[in-house]
Amino acid sequence: MQHVLLKSKIHRACVTVADIEYEGSIEIPSDLMEAAGLWEGERVLVTSASKGGRLETYAQAGTPGTGKIIMNGGAAHIIKAGERITIMAFAISENPILAKKIVCDENNEIIRRVN
């Protein structure tokens, strides 16, 4: 039997920019993506701890070290700048997976790794 399991999680990140005019996706600094095991173009679930919004999109790698997390396109209507979010990706496996998880502060700096 195959299971859908959490593989990557960026917890308590803060959206720095919401750009409605962009075609879509969420831009995440590549250093955060690497720390959480996310790939460019990977489907992600984004949930807002601030207002409860949730959506699926794909991860786009941004400049490392900037701390800029940008909601693009129509998603910027659902989750706005200043909201605290969780970004999750899942994998299908027949065996348990040890998810890579990071927790960020309000500047999107890693304050804890949970692996």
N, C-alpha and C positions, 0 to 999 in steps of 0.2 A: 504494500500500500504506500502511495506517495502522500506526503504532507506538505502544506505550505507553511513555511517557518520564517520567522524574523531572521535576517542575516546582517542588516546594517541599521544603525539608529543614531541620529544626531538629535539630542534632547535639549530643550530649553534654548534653542538658538533664537535670535531676534532678527526679524525682517528689517533690513535697512532701507530698501527702496521697493516701491511697487510701480511698475511701468506698464500701464495698460496698452500702450501703443506697440509693444513688442509682440512678436508672433506667438510666443508661448514658452513655457518651461519655468524652472526655478534655477537660478544661477547660484552656485555654491563654490566658495574658494576651494581650489583643488587640494590644498593641504588638509582641509576638513574632510573632503571626499575620500582621500587616501586613508586618513585615520579611521574612518568608519567603514572602509571597504566598498565604497560606492564607485560605480563606473560611469563614465560619460555616456549619456543617452539612456541610462537605466531608468526603468519606471519606478517612481516613488509615490508614496502616500504622504501627504503633508497635512498635519492637523494643527489647529490653533488652540493653545491653552488659554489665550486671551479672550477669544470670542466664540470658540466652538466650531468654526468653519473647518471643512476637510475637503480635500481634492486629490486627484491623481494627476501627475504630469511626468516629465522626464527631467533628469539631472543634467545640467549644463555646467561644465567646469569653468570657474572664474579664476581670477588672479589670486595666487596663494598669498597668505599673510595680510590680506586686506580686511577680512572680517565682513565683507559685503555679501549679504544674502538678498537676492533680488527676485521678487515674484513678478513674472512677466505675463503679458497678455490678459485674457479674461480672468485668469486666476487672481490677478491683482484686484478684482472686484470683490473676491471672497476673503482673501487674506491680505491685509494692508501693512504698510510700514509701521514699525513699532510693536507688532504682535509677536509674542513668544510662541514658537512653533516646535514641533517634532517632525523630523523627516525620517521615513522608514522605507526600507526595501526588503523584499521577501524572496525566498528561493524555494524550489520544489525539490524534495529529497526523500529518500526512503530511510535515511538515518538522521539522528539528531544533529543539529548545527549549533555551534557556539557563536552567537551573534557578536559582531564588533559594535560596541556602543560607546559613544562619547557624550559628555555633558558640557554645555557651553555656558559662559556668563553673558551678560548683556552686550558685550563687545564681540561676541562670537569667538572668544578664545577658549580653548579646551581647559576645563578645570578638573575634569576627572575622566578616566578611561575605565569602562566596565567590560572586561573580556573574560 
